[in-house]
Amino acid sequence: MINRIQNALAESDLDGWLFYSFRGSDPIAANILSTGGEGHIATRRWYYFIPRAGEPTKLVHSIERDTLDHLPGKKLIYLPWQQLHSLLKSTLTEHSPSPRIAMQYSPGAAIPYLSRVDAGTIELIRSFGVEIVSSANLVQQFESAWNDEQLAMHEEAARGLYESVHAAFAEIGRRTKEGIPTTEYDIQQFIMGCFADRGMITRDPPIVAVNANSAMPHYEPTPHRYSPIHEGDFVLIDLWAKLDKPNSVYADITWTSFVGASIPEEVNRVFTVVRDARDAATNFVKENFSAGRTVYGWQVDDVCRAVIVEAGYGDYFIHRTGHNIHTEVHGNGANIDNLETKDERVLIPRTCFSIEPGIYLEGKFGVRSEIDVYVSDREARVTGGDVQREVVAILG
């Protein structure tokens, strides 16, 4: 890994990459360096510097000398703060008095996922004459890109999600026809059972939202807050999970339905706009990847959002178009966003992201259609199964 990082540093004209963590403050560093909890006890600051060429340096506290022993490089041990500052400065400026060094930093906090280093530490490093640049694109290469095993696990999880959401719609239909009282929470727990049957796990349970609840993008039923599901209700289900295996990555989809035999005209109209926006964004990525052109996260958001704006629903699309997917459902790679942030990161091969436009009509209903898109060197494709083309008529 060190050789790969050093090659990437040379390609980016950077003098090094400085990793820093205090009490697990940087999960990106933990993932890339495989610190796995940073040793038995890690209550003091540690630094790991990978230069463009030569041996890495580990800087650890005297009482936690073994924190980074699994990593290659020379070890420097500090005790008083003055010694920490001196060792840091000499390490970073060994080959240049004004080096350009990457850190988990985002100018203006434009990308919160990358803003892991506190302002005081940034000030300290800059006081040594160091120019700090964002590690955003390096993180994509070494933390967000999937290996073949992760892709296979994602594909299996994605198929499991498609099976689970269709099973949930069937269960709503069965309970409705048999007159069994049913709530959002009941169906959420039914889906959790589907996950367990397929060897899948999730940090947070799925969203099952009826009618006006579906107009709140992050609504979630709980044992104490839920609505009943009746015939004539609109139902949105957003579900995400991964295999219960080491290094597995998530899949994440959203489908919509109506508990009836036919779909109301307004629901159909809104769904059609959302579907067309989703497809426009997906086709934009596919066409540009197949042509070998560079694609940025913000560009895809613009393409998707334009369809909804043109249809007159721009004010009701209140979140970004999509997010990176990794070992957490919201990963640290490029997002599909020119609303909440302008994500100027490149969509790189071997990464995956959601495309999930939505229109939310407060007090009525909200439609979101979410798919996962995986990109390789010259291809982009939707994973898991056939995308939703029309609102599911549960009693149809």
Secondary structure, DSSP 8 states (H G I E B T S, - for coil): -HHHHHHHHHHTT-SEEEEEESSS--HHHHHHHT-TTTSS---S-EEEEEESSS--EEEEEGGGTTTTTTS-SEEEEE-SHHHHHHHHHHHHTSS-SS-EEEES--GGG-SGGG--S-HHHHHHHHTTT-EEEE-HHHHIIIII---HHHHHHHHHHHHHHHHHHHHHHHHHHHHHHHT---BHHHHHHHHHHHHHHTTEE-SS--EEEEGGGGGSTT---BTTB--B--TT-EEEEEEEEEESSTT---EEEEEEEESSSS--HHHHHHHHHHHHHHHHHHHHHHHHHHTT---BHHHHHHHHHHHHHHTT-GGG--S-SB-EESSSSS-SS--B-SSSS----B--TTEEEEE--EEEETTTEEEE-BEEEEE-SS-EEE-SS----S-EETT-
